[in-house]
């Protein structure tokens, strides 16, 4: 399904779609995408700003980063762009300030964030989003960020650039003809970002979600987006379609 233009849609209507897509992602992850011993939950309280979907290892309190049981170890994902944080200073800083994020059902291994207008509404909200993202990555939690909105004055070079600039300098700007971005971060040494620059009308790609050392699943973003779209109200679909050019 092609990406719609959400930039002119009232925040309240996007919030409804946001909730629907989060629910479809959780459903897809729990119905055969995540391996045995891992489960996805929506908006679980984690002692701070809450992600949309989290993946939890329910088999043990703290899985080893060298875990080889269950799941599938795959070759590196293929996305349009791959970037590595190679800054030695940043790597040592991350090791020195590692945070273990826990949950009462198990150990949180990954989170999925769907960016909303509210994340960029104010400087405080945007700083909270960046701080949360960095804390996840420095705490060994893998992160996926899905941004259906073009860069704003809070993130003039895009949300990925804003997150990575908190960790290390990037040598290049995102392509100007692809202002939207889906990105999955592997919280490793160094941190690796798997990036899909996108534009309105582009097909929705799959994206890897890491859940253990060198292990990931491909998240069915397209089918979950389509299911959320199908379940959305008529007014929302008409308004978004009108702005998306059909």
N, C-alpha and C positions, 0 to 999 in steps of 0.2 A: 504494500500500500504506500502511495506517495505521502511525503510529509506535508501537512497543511500549514497555512500561515496563521499562527496563533498570536501574532504581534498586535493585532487590532481587536482582539476578543476581550471582553470584560474579564477581570481577574476572577470574579465569582464563577463564571462559566468554565474557565480553564481549571479552576479548583475542582469542579465536578469531574472533568475528564482526568485530571491528575489522580484523583482518588480511584477512579475506575481502572486506569492503567496500572496503578500500583497493585490493585487487587488481582488483575489479570497476570501480572508478572509473578506475584506470589504463588498464584495457582499453577502457572506453568512450571515454575521451579520445583514445586512440591509434587507434581504429577509426572515425574520421570526424568527431569533435567538434572537435578542434584542427585549425587550418589547416596547410597545407604549411609545413614548416620548423620546426614545434614538436612536441615529443614529451614524454610524461609518463613519469616514473620513480618507483619506490617506494623510499623510505628510502635515498636517496643521501647519502653522507657529505658534510657541508658545513662541517666544522670546528666543530661545536657540536651542540646538540640537533637531532635529525633530524625533519623533517616526515614525514607519511604518504605524500603524493604531491607531486611537484614537476613543474612544466612548464618545459621548457628550450627556448630558441631555439637550434637546431643549425645555422642558416643563416649566422650571423655571430657574432663574438666578443661585441659589445655592440650590441644593436639600438638605433636612435635612438628617442627618445620621440616623434618626429614621423613615425615610420614609417607609410607609407600603402600599402605593398605587401602583397598577400595578405590573407587573412582578411576579416572583414566589420565595417564601422563601423556601429554600430546606435544607435538612440535609447536614452536612459537606461533601464535595466532597471526593471521594475515589481515592486516588493516592497511588503509591507505598510507598511514604514517606511523612510525614507531620512534619514540624519543626516550632516552635514558638520562637519568640524573647522574652525571659523572663527577659532580663536585665532591672532592674528598672531604672538605671541611663540612659540607652539609651531611655527608654520610656519618661522620663521627659525631656530629651534633645530634643526629637522629638516634644513634646508638646510646648516647649519653642520656637522652630524655625519653626513652621508650616508655610508653604507657600501655598497660594491659587492660583492654576493654572486656568486661565480663557481663554476663547476663544470667539471670536466675535459672534459665533453662539449659545453659551451657556456655560455650565460648564463642563469642562473635568473631566470625572469620571474614565476612564481607558485607558491604552495604551498597545499596543502589539508591541514588538520589535523582529525582526528577526536578529540575530547576523550575521554580515558579516565579512570577513577577515579584512576589513578596520578598524573595531572596535578594533582589536588587533595588527594592524600593527606597531604602535608606542606607546610609553609610554603616550604621550599627548592624543592620540585618545582613549586609553583605560581608562585613568583617566576621560576624558570627558564622556565616556559611564557610568562609575561607578557613577560619580557625578550626571549625569542626572537621573539615576535609583534611587539613594538615595533621590534626591529632589522630585521625584514623590511620593515615599513612605512616606516621611516625610510630604508631602503636602496633604496627604489624597487621592492620586490618586492610584488606583489599577494597578498592572503591571503584564504583562505576557512576559517572555523572552524565545525565542526558539533558541537554539544553536545547529546547525547541525555540529559543528566542535569540534574536541577533544581539551583538554586543551593545552594551549601554554605556553611559558615562561612568558607571562603576567598574565595568570590565571592557574598556575600549578595544582591547585585542582579544576578547573572548574569555570565557570562564576557565578554559584550560590554561591559558597563559597566566591568568590571575593566580590560579592554584600553584602552578609550577614556579612562578616567580617568588612564592613564599619559601621555596625549597632550593632553587638554583635559577640562574639566568638562562633563558632560552635564546638560541642564536637567530631565530627566525620568527616572523609573524605568520599567522594563519592566512590561507588564501582568501583574497578579498571577495571572490565569487562564491565562496562557501562559508557564509557567516554563522551557520548553526554547527553544533559540534556534539558528538557522542564520544566519550573517552572512558577507557577502562584502565585503572592503575593497578599494577602488580606491586604490592608492597614488599620489596626485596632490596638487596644491596647490589647495584643501585636500584632505585625505584624506576619502573618501566611504564611508559604510557602507550597504550594502543589506541590510535586516534582515527576517527572517521569524520572529516569535515563534510558538511552537508548544506544543502540549500532547499528551500521550499520546492516541492515537486519531485525531489529525489526519492528513490526507493529507500526503505528503512533497512539498514544492514543488520546482520547478526553481530554480536560483540562478545568477546570472552569475559567471563567473570571468574577470577581466580578465587579458590577456596582453600588451597593448601599449597605446599611447596611444589612449584612447577606443575600444578594441576589446575585445570580450569574447565568450565562448561561454556558452551555457546548459548547465550540467552536469546530466546525467540522474540526479539523486540517487535518484529513485523506482525506476527500473528497476535501477540498480546495487544499491540496498538490497535490492530483491526478489530479485535473483540471489544475493546473499550470504546472504540468509535461506534461500533454497531449498537452498543447498549446506551449510547448517549442520547439525550433528548433531541427532539426534532428541531427546536429553536437553535440549539448549539450547532447542530450539523449544518443547518441552512446558513447561519451567520458565518461559520468558518469556511464553508464551501464558497460563499460569495467573495470572501476576501482572498481565497486561494485560487481564484480564477477557474472555478469549475470542479 
